Structure formats: C-alpha cells, structure tokens
Amino acid sequence: MKHSKILYSRVHYLFTMSKTLATTGPGRPKNLLKRAAILDAAQVLFLRQGYEGSSMDAIAQEAGVSKLTLYSHFDDKETLFCAAIEAKCESQLTQLFVSSSAAAPHDVRQCLLTIAYSFQALIDSPESLAIHRLMISHALSSPELSQLFYQATAVRVLSKMEHLLTRIHAAEQLVIASPKRAAGHFFSLLKGTRNLQLLVGYPAVHAAAETQQQIEEVVDLFIKAYQANG
C-alpha cells in the first residue's frame, strides 16, 4: 500500500508538471536536450522490451549519456517510466485536433472526417498498439499508473471532442443533447472490432480502401444520427 501511494504521487506529479518542465527545464538548453534524449531512449526500450526488460544502464547507453546524467534527471526507473509514457502520449495526441478551432467548423462532415482519419491512424500505429499493450500488462500491478494513463489519453481526447461537438450544437449544425456521450459514440464506432484485432495480433487484413470506407460510413452514420430531423 505504501509503495502504491509513493508511485501514485510520482506519476501524478509527472503528469501535472511535465509541461512546466518542458518549458523551464533544468535551466540550460543542453540539459533539456539530454533529458529529451533520455525520454526518447526510454520510450524505445520500454515499448520494445517492456518495463522489466529495460535497465537504466541500457537506457543511458541508448540515450548516449552517462548513468550520472541519467540519474540527475530521473531518480529511478519508475519515475523515468512514468515520464516516458506521458511524453509518448503527449506526442501522439498533439496533432489529433490540430484542425479544430474555437469556432464551429464550416463543413462539419469534413471536420469530422479529418479527426476520424487522424484518430484511426493514431490507434492503428505500431507505437500506439505497443504502448496500449504495455499499459495493459501493468494494469493489475500499477492501477494508479493505468488510471493516469487513461486520463492523459482517452479523457483528453473525449474532452476535446466534447468541446467541438458543443460548438457544433450551438451553431445548430447538428442536434447533440449530450456532447460528452456523443463523443464516446464517435470514437467507439471508429474503433469497432479492428482495433481489438490489431491489439491481440489477430491475422486480419484491412486494405486502405476498406479502412477509408469504414471511416466515411462511421462519419455519415454519426451525422445522420444527430441531424435535426435524424
């Protein structure tokens, strides 16, 4: 129990302070570059070899830094693991809603298609699949980390989508009584069975044209469900 509380504190601190660290950092550009190199190396090794299979020695070697430098940035492997996972989530989600603005989109279908294509490419990517498999493997041993991982990924995506759908509803482009629930519907429809097949390594072949057709069908179905007279 004590170990879980300590881990939760570390993870919570890293998830809430990461943006501050990225802008203020240790104070010198070269230190920021070394920290970035360490995080990149940690992401590569953790996703390739798992938590237990990745040593601090191997991460330092992969990053091209000394162990002293590594420990000057991260106290231990748990802290580095949490920071690496958070950094990977941040980099993956950056572009997802880049096309949405503060105003409702002029072309709702095209806006939803853009988000849908970006989301599908994200969840189908080898890196995304690897990080989800890794987090699932730690779900029972580190539930606090799993919870914060979910908050850093799914909750953020759903929240951004909720805000977009709220603007669309306010502009009377669609009638969406519960934007939060509708956001869940949208992404659940996109994931379908395909994402589960990829996660478990089911030998299913999806042609690009088939994926495109599925995305367009989901977007059209979503729009039809929330049209004024739908």
C-alpha positions in Angstrom: 0.0 0.0 0.0 2.8 2.4 0.9 4.6 1.6 -2.4 1.3 2.3 -4.4 0.9 5.7 -2.7 4.5 6.6 -3.5 4.1 5.5 -7.1 0.8 7.5 -7.4 2.5 10.6 -6.1 5.3 10.3 -8.6 3.0 9.7 -11.5 0.6 12.4 -10.6 3.5 14.9 -10.2 5.0 14.0 -13.6 1.7 14.2 -15.4 0.8 17.6 -14.0 4.2 19.1 -14.1 5.5 17.8 -17.4 4.6 21.0 -19.4 6.4 23.1 -16.8 9.5 21.0 -17.0 9.4 21.2 -20.8 9.5 25.0 -20.8 11.6 25.7 -17.8 13.7 22.6 -17.6 17.0 22.4 -15.6 17.9 25.8 -16.9 20.3 25.1 -19.8 19.4 24.0 -23.4 22.0 21.2 -23.3 20.3 19.7 -20.3 16.9 19.9 -22.0 18.4 18.1 -25.0 19.8 15.4 -22.8 16.5 15.0 -21.0 14.7 14.7 -24.3 17.3 12.1 -25.5 16.8 10.1 -22.3 13.0 10.1 -22.7 13.3 9.1 -26.4 15.6 6.2 -25.5 13.3 5.1 -22.6 10.3 5.1 -24.9 12.1 2.9 -27.4 13.3 0.4 -24.9 10.2 0.3 -22.7 8.0 -0.3 -25.8 10.4 -2.8 -27.3 11.4 -4.8 -24.2 8.9 -3.9 -21.6 9.5 -2.4 -18.1 11.3 -5.4 -16.6 13.5 -5.9 -19.7 14.8 -2.3 -19.8 17.6 -1.4 -17.4 18.8 2.1 -16.5 22.2 1.1 -17.9 20.7 0.2 -21.3 18.6 3.4 -21.4 21.7 5.5 -20.6 23.6 3.7 -23.4 20.7 4.1 -25.9 20.5 7.9 -25.0 24.2 8.4 -25.3 24.6 9.8 -21.7 26.3 8.6 -18.6 24.4 7.0 -15.7 25.2 10.0 -13.6 23.5 12.3 -16.1 20.5 9.9 -16.3 20.0 9.9 -12.5 20.4 13.6 -12.4 17.2 13.9 -14.4 15.3 10.8 -13.1 15.7 9.4 -9.6 14.8 5.8 -10.6 13.3 3.6 -13.3 9.7 4.0 -12.1 10.0 7.8 -12.4 11.6 7.5 -15.8 8.9 5.0 -16.9 6.1 7.4 -15.9 7.7 10.3 -17.6 8.4 8.4 -20.8 4.8 7.1 -21.1 3.5 10.6 -20.5 5.8 12.1 -23.1 4.8 9.5 -25.7 1.1 10.2 -25.0 1.6 13.9 -25.4 3.5 13.5 -28.7 0.8 11.1 -30.1 -2.1 13.4 -29.3 -0.6 16.7 -30.4 -1.9 16.6 -34.0 -5.3 14.9 -33.4 -7.3 18.1 -33.1 -4.9 20.5 -34.8 -7.6 21.3 -37.5 -10.3 22.3 -35.0 -10.7 25.9 -33.9 -12.5 27.9 -31.3 -15.5 28.3 -33.7 -17.8 25.7 -35.2 -16.5 24.3 -38.5 -18.0 25.5 -41.8 -18.0 21.9 -43.1 -19.0 19.5 -40.3 -18.5 16.4 -42.3 -15.0 17.3 -43.5 -14.0 18.3 -40.0 -15.3 15.0 -38.6 -13.5 13.1 -41.4 -10.2 14.8 -40.6 -10.4 13.9 -37.0 -11.6 10.4 -37.8 -8.6 9.8 -40.2 -6.2 11.2 -37.6 -7.6 9.1 -34.8 -7.7 5.9 -36.9 -4.0 6.4 -37.9 -3.1 7.1 -34.3 -4.7 4.0 -32.7 -3.6 1.7 -35.6 0.0 2.8 -35.4 2.6 0.3 -34.1 3.7 2.7 -31.4 0.1 3.2 -30.1 -0.6 -0.5 -30.1 2.7 -1.1 -28.3 2.0 1.4 -25.6 -1.5 0.1 -25.0 -0.2 -3.5 -24.7 2.4 -2.2 -22.2 -0.1 -0.4 -20.1 -2.5 -3.4 -20.1 0.4 -5.6 -18.9 0.8 -3.2 -15.9 -3.0 -2.7 -15.2 -3.1 -5.0 -12.2 0.4 -4.3 -10.7 0.1 -0.5 -11.2 -3.5 0.6 -11.3 -2.6 4.2 -10.4 -0.5 4.4 -13.5 -3.2 2.9 -15.6 -5.7 5.4 -14.3 -3.4 8.4 -15.0 -2.6 6.9 -18.5 -6.3 6.8 -19.2 -6.7 10.4 -18.1 -3.8 11.5 -20.2 -5.2 9.8 -23.3 -8.8 8.9 -23.6 -10.1 11.6 -21.2 -8.2 14.3 -23.1 -9.4 13.1 -26.5 -13.0 12.8 -25.3 -12.9 16.2 -23.7 -11.6 17.9 -26.9 -14.3 16.2 -28.9 -17.0 17.1 -26.5 -16.0 20.8 -26.8 -16.1 20.6 -30.6 -19.5 18.9 -30.6 -20.7 21.5 -28.1 -19.8 24.3 -30.7 -21.4 22.3 -33.5 -24.6 22.0 -31.4 -24.6 25.7 -30.5 -24.3 26.6 -34.2 -27.3 24.4 -34.9 -25.3 22.3 -37.4 -26.3 19.1 -35.5 -28.6 18.5 -32.6 -26.5 17.0 -29.9 -28.2 16.9 -26.5 -25.2 15.3 -24.8 -21.9 16.2 -26.5 -20.0 14.1 -23.9 -21.9 10.9 -24.7 -21.8 11.6 -28.4 -18.0 11.9 -28.3 -17.9 8.5 -26.8 -20.2 7.2 -29.6 -18.0 8.7 -32.3 -14.7 7.1 -31.2 -16.2 3.8 -30.2 -17.7 3.5 -33.7 -14.3 4.2 -35.2 -12.5 1.6 -33.1 -15.0 -1.1 -33.9 -13.5 -4.6 -33.9 -10.5 -3.6 -35.9 -8.5 -2.1 -33.0 -9.1 -5.1 -30.9 -7.9 -7.4 -33.7 -4.7 -5.4 -34.0 -4.1 -5.3 -30.2 -4.4 -9.1 -29.9 -2.5 -9.8 -33.1 -5.5 -11.3 -34.9 -4.4 -12.0 -38.5 -6.9 -9.7 -40.1 -6.0 -7.9 -43.3 -7.6 -4.4 -43.9 -6.9 -2.7 -47.2 -6.6 1.1 -47.2 -9.7 1.4 -49.3 -11.7 -0.7 -46.8 -10.5 1.4 -43.9 -11.4 4.6 -45.7 -14.8 3.3 -46.5 -15.4 2.4 -42.8 -14.3 5.8 -41.6 -16.7 7.6 -44.1 -19.5 5.2 -43.1 -19.0 6.0 -39.4 -18.9 9.8 -40.0 -22.0 9.6 -42.2 -23.8 7.4 -39.6 -22.9 9.8 -36.8 -24.1 12.9 -38.8 -27.4 11.1 -39.7 -28.0 10.2 -36.0 -27.6 13.8 -34.9 -29.3 15.7 -37.7 -32.2 17.9 -36.8 -34.7 15.5 -38.3 -32.5 12.4 -38.0 
